[in-house]
């Protein structure tokens, strides 16, 4: 809660966050979920509990069921809880309470899984008294069966000239600001006006930024270079992504997070353009696996030159393709097999005790 907020508003915020602790998404379900979980344990031969967050309530539920039954539980972090740049402080008291909750969960879990290696390293550094062996990285991934209906390559409409189609699927908010890309597009229009009608950026998803997006980039919207499609059903998003030439990821300002859309993009297997810090989890993953072009948010002119090259390729009707052999290790079948082996080990160890 910011210092510029009035005392009355800060009090209202505190009451809200305290009532909906640990998160406003699922906190009201905490007690019913624990009760239902205990009933399931009594009625079934359950020998391990898997809790994933966020919402963080799920991790608290998993821990409570484990404490009441003695059944080991796995705490699966799909995002960082503490230090998440997309989450605001709830005030010193509730921030302290969050730290206590996370510490107890990490200490008492039989296994802690983090969705990126930097997040795993963060846990190890934050809790040096916890064995590093029980904290592993378990990445997100894709299920290739979800994409069977998509075309193998973009379809072409021979009746109209084909533009270079850039597509981004996902909510733009907070630090996920598309300004570097749109500034590069504006530079392209000013320095290479002959290419202005060759490129189009489609945004699928809502926009809630600290500035008026439509006002700031109104000229690009009016020219048809930027198209705001709003929120679309998942399958509609996939269809549009499959039709695009370049799939865009925007993730500046994060060190430990990799957006789930990357795995969708990998399965679609189109060229990927990523805007992020090269030393963060996403940047490192892109570089290590050669998953497309990578630009830091400050490299607007480099990004513009890349877009110029892509526009010229498109204008000359050259094929744009991607070949990411390293993507196979992010297939959910491979990831599930890793988790299955860990679960079997935990169950065997608990039976010995």
C-alpha positions as CSV (number, residue, x, y, z in Angstrom):
1,X,0.0,0.0,0.0
2,X,1.6,3.3,-1.1
3,X,2.5,6.1,1.2
4,X,0.5,8.5,-0.9
5,X,-2.7,6.7,0.0
6,X,-5.0,8.3,2.7
7,X,-5.1,6.8,6.2
8,X,-8.8,5.9,5.7
9,X,-8.0,4.1,2.4
10,X,-5.0,2.3,3.9
11,X,-7.2,1.1,6.8
12,X,-9.8,-0.2,4.3
13,X,-7.1,-1.9,2.3
14,X,-5.7,-3.5,5.4
15,X,-9.2,-4.9,6.5
16,X,-9.8,-6.2,3.0
17,X,-6.4,-8.0,2.7
18,X,-6.6,-9.3,6.3
19,X,-10.0,-10.8,5.6
20,X,-8.9,-12.3,2.3
21,X,-5.6,-13.6,3.5
22,X,-3.5,-15.1,1.9
23,X,-5.1,-14.0,-1.4
24,X,-8.5,-12.5,-2.4
25,X,-9.0,-15.2,-5.1
26,X,-9.5,-18.3,-2.9
27,X,-9.2,-17.3,0.8
28,X,-13.0,-17.8,1.4
29,X,-12.6,-21.4,0.3
30,X,-9.8,-22.2,2.8
31,X,-11.8,-23.8,5.6
32,X,-14.2,-25.6,3.3
33,X,-11.3,-26.9,1.2
34,X,-9.5,-28.3,4.3
35,X,-12.7,-29.9,5.4
36,X,-13.4,-31.4,2.0
37,X,-9.7,-32.5,1.7
38,X,-9.8,-34.3,5.1
39,X,-13.0,-36.1,4.0
40,X,-11.3,-37.3,0.8
41,X,-8.3,-38.5,2.8
42,X,-10.6,-40.6,5.1
43,X,-12.6,-42.1,2.2
44,X,-9.7,-42.8,-0.2
45,X,-6.2,-44.4,0.1
46,X,-4.4,-41.1,-0.5
47,X,-0.7,-41.2,0.3
48,X,0.5,-37.8,-1.0
49,X,-0.9,-34.3,-1.2
50,X,0.0,-32.0,-4.1
51,X,-0.8,-28.3,-3.6
52,X,0.0,-25.7,-6.3
53,X,-0.1,-21.9,-6.1
54,X,-1.0,-19.3,-6.8
55,X,-3.6,-18.9,-5.4
56,X,-1.5,-19.2,-2.2
57,X,-4.6,-20.4,-0.3
58,X,-4.1,-23.8,-2.0
59,X,-0.6,-24.2,-0.4
60,X,-2.0,-23.3,3.0
61,X,-4.8,-25.9,2.5
62,X,-2.3,-28.5,1.5
63,X,-0.1,-27.8,4.5
64,X,-3.1,-28.0,6.9
65,X,-4.4,-31.3,5.6
66,X,-0.9,-32.7,5.8
67,X,-0.5,-31.6,9.4
68,X,-3.8,-33.1,10.4
69,X,-3.3,-36.4,8.6
70,X,0.5,-36.9,8.6
71,X,0.4,-37.4,4.8
72,X,3.4,-35.8,3.1
73,X,2.7,-32.9,0.8
74,X,4.3,-31.2,-2.2
75,X,4.3,-27.4,-2.4
76,X,4.3,-26.4,-6.0
77,X,5.1,-22.7,-6.8
78,X,4.0,-21.7,-10.3
79,X,4.9,-18.1,-9.4
80,X,7.0,-16.4,-6.7
81,X,5.0,-15.5,-3.7
82,X,7.4,-13.2,-1.9
83,X,9.1,-10.6,-4.1
84,X,6.6,-11.0,-7.0
85,X,7.0,-7.8,-9.0
86,X,3.3,-8.0,-10.1
87,X,2.0,-8.1,-6.5
88,X,1.8,-5.0,-4.3
89,X,2.7,-4.8,-0.7
90,X,-0.3,-5.3,1.7
91,X,1.4,-3.5,4.5
92,X,4.2,-4.5,7.0
93,X,2.0,-6.7,9.2
94,X,0.5,-8.8,6.4
95,X,3.8,-8.9,4.5
96,X,5.3,-10.3,7.6
97,X,2.5,-12.8,7.8
98,X,3.1,-13.9,4.2
99,X,6.8,-14.5,5.0
100,X,5.8,-16.7,7.9
101,X,3.4,-18.7,5.8
102,X,5.8,-19.3,3.0
103,X,8.6,-20.2,5.4
104,X,6.4,-22.8,7.2
105,X,5.2,-24.3,3.9
106,X,8.8,-24.6,2.6
107,X,10.0,-26.1,5.8
108,X,7.2,-28.7,6.2
109,X,6.8,-29.8,2.6
110,X,8.3,-33.1,1.6
111,X,9.2,-31.4,-1.7
112,X,9.1,-27.9,-3.0
113,X,8.9,-27.3,-6.8
114,X,9.6,-24.0,-8.5
115,X,8.7,-23.3,-12.1
116,X,12.1,-21.7,-12.9
117,X,15.6,-22.4,-11.9
118,X,16.2,-18.8,-10.6
119,X,13.1,-19.2,-8.4
120,X,14.5,-22.4,-7.0
121,X,17.8,-20.6,-6.3
122,X,15.9,-17.9,-4.5
123,X,14.2,-20.4,-2.2
124,X,17.6,-22.0,-1.5
125,X,19.2,-18.7,-0.6
126,X,16.1,-17.6,1.5
127,X,16.0,-20.8,3.5
128,X,19.6,-22.0,3.9
129,X,18.5,-24.3,6.8
130,X,16.2,-26.3,4.4
131,X,17.9,-29.1,2.4
132,X,18.5,-27.9,-1.2
133,X,17.8,-31.5,-2.3
134,X,14.1,-31.1,-1.6
135,X,13.8,-27.9,-3.7
136,X,13.7,-28.7,-7.4
137,X,12.8,-26.8,-10.5
138,X,9.8,-28.1,-12.4
139,X,9.0,-25.9,-15.4
140,X,5.7,-25.2,-17.0
141,X,5.1,-26.9,-20.3
142,X,2.6,-27.6,-23.1
143,X,0.3,-30.5,-24.0
144,X,0.8,-31.0,-27.7
145,X,-2.7,-32.6,-28.0
146,X,-4.2,-29.2,-27.2
147,X,-2.8,-27.9,-30.5
148,X,-3.6,-30.8,-32.9
149,X,-6.3,-28.7,-34.6
150,X,-4.0,-25.9,-35.6
151,X,-2.4,-25.6,-39.0
152,X,1.2,-26.6,-39.4
153,X,2.0,-23.2,-41.0
154,X,0.2,-19.8,-41.4
155,X,-2.5,-19.8,-44.0
156,X,-2.3,-17.3,-46.8
157,X,-5.1,-15.3,-48.3
158,X,-4.1,-14.8,-51.9
159,X,-6.7,-12.1,-52.5
160,X,-5.1,-9.5,-50.2
161,X,-1.4,-8.7,-49.6
162,X,-0.2,-10.5,-46.5
163,X,1.2,-8.3,-43.7
164,X,3.9,-9.2,-41.2
165,X,1.6,-10.2,-38.4
166,X,3.0,-9.8,-34.9
167,X,0.7,-11.3,-32.2
168,X,0.7,-11.1,-28.4
169,X,-1.8,-13.0,-26.2
170,X,-2.2,-12.0,-22.6
171,X,-3.0,-9.2,-20.2
172,X,-0.8,-6.2,-20.3
173,X,-0.4,-4.6,-16.9
174,X,2.1,-3.3,-14.4
175,X,5.6,-4.1,-15.6
176,X,4.3,-6.0,-18.6
177,X,4.4,-2.8,-20.7
178,X,4.5,-3.1,-24.6
179,X,6.0,0.4,-25.0
180,X,9.4,-0.8,-26.2
181,X,7.8,-2.7,-29.1
182,X,5.4,0.1,-30.0
183,X,8.1,2.7,-29.9
184,X,10.1,0.5,-32.3
185,X,7.1,0.4,-34.6
186,X,6.8,4.1,-34.4
187,X,10.5,4.4,-35.3
188,X,9.9,2.1,-38.2
189,X,7.0,4.3,-39.5
190,X,9.1,7.4,-39.3
191,X,12.4,6.1,-40.8
192,X,10.9,3.6,-43.2
193,X,7.4,4.8,-44.2
194,X,7.4,2.5,-47.2
195,X,7.1,-0.4,-44.7
196,X,4.3,1.1,-42.6
197,X,1.6,-0.8,-44.4
198,X,3.5,-4.1,-44.2
199,X,3.3,-4.7,-40.5
200,X,0.5,-5.2,-37.9
201,X,0.7,-5.9,-34.2
202,X,-2.4,-7.7,-32.7
203,X,-3.0,-7.5,-28.9
204,X,-5.3,-10.2,-27.5
205,X,-6.2,-9.5,-23.9
206,X,-7.0,-6.5,-21.6
207,X,-4.7,-3.5,-21.0
208,X,-4.4,-1.8,-17.6
209,X,-1.2,0.3,-17.5
210,X,-0.2,3.4,-15.6
211,X,-0.8,5.5,-18.6
212,X,-3.6,5.9,-21.2
213,X,-2.5,3.4,-23.8
214,X,-5.0,4.5,-26.5
215,X,-4.0,8.1,-26.1
216,X,-0.2,7.4,-26.1
217,X,-0.2,5.1,-29.1
218,X,-3.3,6.5,-30.8
219,X,-1.5,7.2,-34.1
220,X,-0.4,3.6,-34.5
221,X,-3.9,2.5,-33.7
222,X,-5.4,4.9,-36.2
223,X,-3.0,3.7,-38.9
224,X,-4.1,0.1,-38.3
225,X,-0.6,-0.9,-37.3
226,X,-1.8,-1.7,-33.7
227,X,-5.0,-3.6,-33.4
228,X,-6.6,-4.2,-30.0
229,X,-8.7,-7.4,-30.1
230,X,-9.7,-7.5,-26.4
231,X,-10.2,-10.7,-24.5
232,X,-10.8,-13.8,-26.6
233,X,-11.6,-17.4,-25.9
234,X,-8.5,-19.6,-25.5
235,X,-9.1,-21.5,-28.7
236,X,-9.6,-18.3,-30.7
237,X,-6.3,-16.9,-29.3
238,X,-4.5,-20.1,-30.4
239,X,-6.1,-19.8,-33.9
240,X,-4.9,-16.3,-34.3
241,X,-1.4,-17.1,-32.9
242,X,-1.2,-20.0,-35.4
243,X,-1.9,-17.4,-38.2
244,X,0.7,-15.0,-37.0
245,X,4.3,-14.7,-38.4
246,X,5.9,-13.6,-35.2
247,X,4.8,-14.4,-31.6
248,X,5.6,-11.7,-29.1
249,X,6.5,-12.1,-25.4
250,X,6.7,-9.0,-23.2
251,X,8.2,-9.6,-19.8
252,X,10.4,-6.7,-18.5
253,X,11.4,-6.2,-14.9
254,X,11.2,-9.8,-13.6
255,X,14.0,-12.1,-12.5
256,X,12.4,-15.4,-11.6
257,X,9.3,-15.6,-13.8
258,X,8.6,-17.2,-17.2
259,X,5.1,-16.5,-18.7
260,X,3.1,-19.5,-19.5
261,X,2.4,-18.2,-23.0
262,X,6.0,-19.1,-24.0
263,X,5.1,-22.8,-23.8
264,X,2.0,-22.3,-26.0
265,X,4.2,-20.4,-28.4
266,X,6.8,-23.3,-28.4
267,X,4.1,-25.8,-29.3
268,X,2.7,-23.6,-32.1
269,X,6.3,-23.4,-33.3
270,X,6.3,-20.0,-34.8
271,X,9.3,-17.5,-34.7
272,X,9.3,-15.8,-31.2
273,X,10.3,-12.3,-30.4
274,X,10.9,-11.7,-26.7
275,X,11.4,-8.3,-24.9
276,X,12.9,-9.0,-21.5
277,X,16.0,-8.5,-19.4
278,X,18.7,-11.0,-20.7
279,X,19.8,-11.8,-17.1
280,X,16.3,-12.9,-15.9
281,X,14.9,-16.4,-15.9
282,X,13.1,-15.8,-19.3
283,X,16.1,-14.2,-20.9
284,X,18.4,-17.0,-19.9
285,X,15.9,-19.6,-21.1
286,X,15.6,-17.9,-24.5
287,X,19.4,-17.7,-24.9
288,X,20.2,-21.2,-23.6
289,X,17.6,-22.8,-25.9
290,X,17.8,-20.5,-28.9
291,X,14.1,-19.7,-28.6
292,X,14.0,-16.8,-31.1
293,X,15.1,-13.2,-31.0
294,X,15.8,-11.5,-27.6
295,X,15.8,-7.7,-26.9
296,X,16.1,-5.8,-23.7
297,X,13.4,-3.1,-23.1
298,X,16.0,-0.4,-23.8
299,X,17.0,-1.7,-27.2
300,X,14.2,0.1,-29.2
301,X,16.5,0.9,-32.2
302,X,17.8,-2.6,-32.4
303,X,14.3,-3.9,-32.3
304,X,13.2,-1.5,-35.0
305,X,16.0,-2.7,-37.3
306,X,14.9,-6.3,-36.6
307,X,11.4,-5.4,-37.6
308,X,12.6,-3.7,-40.7
309,X,14.4,-6.9,-41.8
310,X,11.3,-8.9,-41.0
311,X,9.0,-6.5,-43.0
312,X,11.3,-6.7,-46.0
313,X,11.3,-10.5,-45.8
314,X,7.5,-10.5,-45.7
315,X,7.3,-8.0,-48.6
316,X,9.5,-10.3,-50.6
317,X,7.4,-13.3,-49.7
318,X,10.2,-15.1,-48.0
319,X,9.3,-18.0,-45.6
320,X,9.5,-17.4,-41.9
321,X,9.9,-20.5,-39.9
322,X,11.0,-21.7,-36.5
323,X,12.8,-24.9,-35.5
324,X,13.1,-25.3,-31.7
325,X,14.3,-28.8,-31.1
326,X,14.9,-28.0,-27.4
327,X,11.2,-27.5,-26.9
328,X,10.5,-31.2,-26.5
329,X,11.8,-31.1,-22.9
330,X,8.9,-28.8,-22.0
331,X,6.3,-31.4,-23.2
332,X,4.1,-32.1,-20.2
333,X,4.6,-35.8,-20.6
334,X,8.3,-35.4,-19.9
335,X,7.6,-33.0,-17.0
336,X,4.9,-35.3,-15.5
337,X,7.4,-38.2,-15.5
338,X,9.8,-36.2,-13.4
339,X,7.1,-35.4,-10.9
340,X,5.9,-39.0,-10.8
341,X,9.4,-40.3,-9.9
342,X,9.7,-37.8,-7.1
343,X,6.2,-38.7,-5.8
344,X,7.1,-42.4,-5.7
345,X,10.3,-41.6,-3.8
346,X,8.4,-39.5,-1.2
347,X,5.7,-42.2,-0.7
348,X,8.4,-44.9,-0.3
349,X,10.3,-42.8,2.3
350,X,7.1,-42.1,4.3
351,X,6.2,-45.8,4.4
352,X,9.7,-46.6,5.8
353,X,9.2,-44.1,8.6
